[in-house]
Amino acid sequence: MKFSLVTTVFVFFHIWLTSVSAYAHCQIPCGIYDDYARIQSMLEDAATVKKSIRLIIELTNKNDPQSQNQRVRWIMNKENHAQNIIETICDYFLTQRVKPEQEDYAERLVKHHAVIISAMKTKQHVDEKYLDQLVNSIEALIPYYPKK
């Protein structure tokens, strides 16, 4: 009985590990999501970051508990939407769409990395100049992922 359980566990983990390594190049089956829609989603996240920045600034000089609560909520919202952009670039585009065999691979890496850096800076600052950089860096990806 003990041998059987150990064998079963070994076989399960062996199958699981080989399955993961066999399909590690693609976290989600390719072709299910529309690349252009992902770009539009990131632009929507950037618009939400912009609104969050505006309201954080607006609430800065208000000291009543409700305003402080709302300010914290807008800060969290800004963080979450900037993180959504980072995750979309990392988990979707860099794992599935940017490939070493592409002729312009280095250029694509630089442009996708610029989105990550810009999103990070919007998390660190409450200044719309970083938001402008974020929007511009996302828009720079549109030629790679046109609307079909």
N, C-alpha and C positions, 0 to 999 in steps of 0.2 A: 504494500500500500504506500509506504513512504517513497519507495523507488518510483512508483507510478506518478505520484504527485510531483516529485522533483523533475521527472522526465517531461511531464505535461507543462510545468512552468518553464523549463528550458526551451521546449518546442515553441511555446507561445512567444517568449521573448525573442527567440531566433527569427520567427516569422515577422514579428513586429519590427525588429531592428532592420531586417533586410527590406521590408516594405518601405520603411521610412527612407532608407538610403536610396532605394530605387526610384522614389518619387520626390526626392528632396528639391529637385529643380523647379517644382511648381506647387505652390501651396494651395492653389485653387485651380481646377481644370481650366486650361486656356480657352479663351473664346466666350466664356460665359458673360463677362462684363464688357461693357462698351468703354473703350479707352477715353473717348471724347467726353463721355458722361462723368468719368472720374476727374477729368480736368475741370469740368463745370462744377462738380462737387467741391473740389479744392477752392475754386473761386468763390463759391458760396460760403465755405468755411472762412475764407479771408474777409468776406463782407461782414461776417459775424464777428470776427476779430476786430474789424474797424468799428462796428457799433459798440462793442465791449469797451474799446479804448475810449471812445467818445463819452460813454456813460461813467466810466471810472474817473475820468477827468472832471466831469460834471459833478460827481458825488464827493470829490476829494475834500471840499471845504465844509461839507455838512457833517455835523457830529452827532446827530440824533441816532438812536439805535437802529431805526428802520433804514436810514440811509447807509449806515455802516454795514448792515446786513446785506443790502442790495449791492453795495460796492464789492464786498467779498464774493457775492454770487457772480457778478460780472467779471471779476478777476478769474474765478474758476472757469467761467464760460470761455474766456479768452484763452486760457491755458488748454482747455479741452479741444477747442477748434484748431488751435495751432498744432496740437499733438495729432489730431486727425490728419492734417496735411502731411506731417512727418511720416505717419504710419502708412498713408496711401503711397507716398513715394517709395518708402522702404519695403513694405510688405507686398505691394502690387507691382509698381513699375520696375524697381530695381531687381526684383526676383523673377519677373516674368517677361518684361518687355525690353529691357536694356540688356543686350547680349554681346559677348566678346567678339562674335563673328561679324557684327555690324561694322561697316567701313568707318562710320563716324562714332564708334564706341566711346572714345575718349571725350569727344565733344558732348555726347549725351550724358556721360557720367558727370561732367562738370556742370551742365545745366540742371540736372536732377539734384546734384549736391547743393547748388545755389538755392533751390527751393527749401531744402532741409535747413540750411544755415539761416535763411531769411525767416523761416517759421520759428526757429529757435530764438532769433533776436526779437521777434514780436512777443515771445513769452517773457523775455528779460526786460523789455522796455515798454513804456507807455508813450510812444512817439510815432506819429503816423509816417515818418520817413521810412521806418522799417517795414511798415505795412505796404507802402508804395513799392519797395524793393521786393516784397513777397509777391504782390500781384504781378509785377513785371516778370519775375522769375517763373511764375506759373504760366503766364501768357507766352513766354519764350518756348514752352513745350508744345504749344498748339500745333505747330507745323509737323511734329512727329505723330500726332494723334488727331488727324482731321475728322470732322463729322462725316459719317458715312451715310 
